[in-house]
Amino acid sequence: MAEALVGGAFLSASLQVLFDRIASHEFLDFFNQRKDINELLRKIRMTLLLINSVLNDAEEKKIKNSAAKEWVNELKDAAYHVQDLIDEITTDASLNKLKAEQKMSTSKNGDKQFICLSEKTRYFSYSRMKFDAYEKFEAFHGAKGLRSFLPSNVSVRYGCLSTKVVLHLLPELRSLRVLSLSHYWNLTVLPDSICNLKQLRYLDISHTAIEVLPESVCTLYNLQTMLLSCCRFLTELPANMGWLINLRHLDISGTNLIEMPLLMGKLRSLQTLTSFILGKKGGSSIKELRELRQLKGSLSVLKLENVVYVRDALEANLRDKLQLNELVLKWGGDTNDSKKDGEVLDKLQPHANLTKLTIENFGGTIFSDWLGHASYNIVSVQIHNCKYCLFLPPFGQLPSLKNLSIVGLDGVVNIGTEFYGTGASRSRPFGSLENLRFKNMSELQEWLPFTDDNGGAVAFPRLLQLCIQNCPKLTTGLPNGLFSLKELVINNCQQLDSSLPRAPAICQLNLQYCHKVVLNELPPQVLNLKISGYDNLVSLPIVNNHCLDKLDISDCPSLMLLPSSDIGDTLKSLGVKNCGKLMFPMHHCYASLESVCIRSSCDSLLSFPLDLFPKMNHLDIHGCHNLRSLSVLNQGPLQYLESLRSLEISNCSNFASFPEEGLPAPNLTRFSIDNCNNLKALPDQMHPLLPSLQTLSIQLCTELRVISRWGVANQFICT
């Protein structure tokens, strides 16, 4: 009964404080100025009704049964929610009043900025500079009631803050609720005196060089949010983190924490915990997660090889954490107990409505039965570097799966029927899948197609992107009938002997070092084509394609011909590399081509005709040792190259001249010539013909002796 009386007193006092704050002049004045008054009042009214409902329930129970504590906890949560709303409103109200009544001025003296605050200042934000000196904040000594200290990234993203501010000024601001020192790269420590900030609710020291947190930070009992993300020098948390019983959000992503401290399970109010790291020597056991029932969002459980007892993984009770939507389960490298790893994964089964699941470095040979079960509504799955697993789970059974990435499963030799699943899913395996990737599967030899005894089922009906990369032993494995496929990537699969799948909607095709993949005819809707490593390819099978927008070809030493009639009117970007036999067509005008890059190719190219490319804005020629000149084929009036913005010529040992009448490119801004030893002169009339030139770079042109008169607006480099 004594506990009930204390709980009732707490509730009564909390509600009275809230009602007093709602009746304050600042609160009422704020509502008179706001247009969204109805929505805000509705939120407050609904929350107060919730509090009243819980109170009525507690009164009906007469606080005699064991559930009394639970009712009190629910009411605390509701009260906290109202407090958050009131804080938001009073913050805006105070800021409005500050702008209207307070004298807050900023004056500049050289590179220093000084800020003047009054004793009534409550909320303060400022623009972070490259160096924020102590003098800038001297006026804070008079702002004893300051509630917030918030730098912004408007001016610079990272800055340097005077150590004196951290060590001597901030601990004096005992009324602070919000403190951010984020993105100060020189911040390495916090003073022990930070414990003076008893009212602190929000602490952000993310993106700093902080190395250690003082133990005194654990006495900030009102702290609700601690952000430590991207503090890569931070290796441990204070030993008494469990004292922060009001902590709701702890972001430790991007740190290098070795392990979690003991008693993390006492942080029962935690809603956000980005990572939970298991250590080898002491630290919190994975079963501490059992008490963190309010976790939501994303959770990464790391160094799972350090689980001591398999039953501890079951006690983590991930299955009942229904507000989690993303889960990462990660082991730390080679396993010494494959069986234990499998049992641990069995016990870490999450709830069925998880959105995203990632498993890395799992050391077992078989995945758990729950992974791929048809009852799960997972949207994205990543299975990476689980190199001892022999078979893939039945992912085809997952009804909501859209993204599947399988990387580094060295033990998988065949992908067979188990991948598609059994039962009802057989009628439509991978019915929702849009993106599928296999990568770094060193032993994979065969991917069996889906077969249906009735002949009516179709696998991957909604697949948009298929990537198969670095599977050197794969011989067969391209599914057919991918009617929704938009992008196909096959990279470093030298043994893959297959035709392209039927994919009438495909618009991006990337074939690199997979020369046995037969390219009989380019699909008619392809917009972007990239081909590399086809040693015997003589010509591109492009027929009836009037859509091709970008073409990249590399390492095709036998390629001789480029199509012109079918793509000349649509192609905008052309890149050619290491195709020595390619003959650049000189009889066709490429009306749409905007970017041309030729690198170590086209050995027969002696002169590049600029006027065949009326819309070209970028030309890059590198390593074409037989190229002697740039030319203009039309012998009539001077043809202005109005689209050309950038021209780069490098490592062309025989390049010697530009068009006789000069280089008529009025919009050219960048002109670079590098390592062209036979060049003796720049183009004539550069000053009148290149009025927009901003950067002229000439390097390693040893024979260049005569430099014509020109004007360059910004930069001239000559070596």
Disulfide bonds with the S-S distance in Angstrom:
none
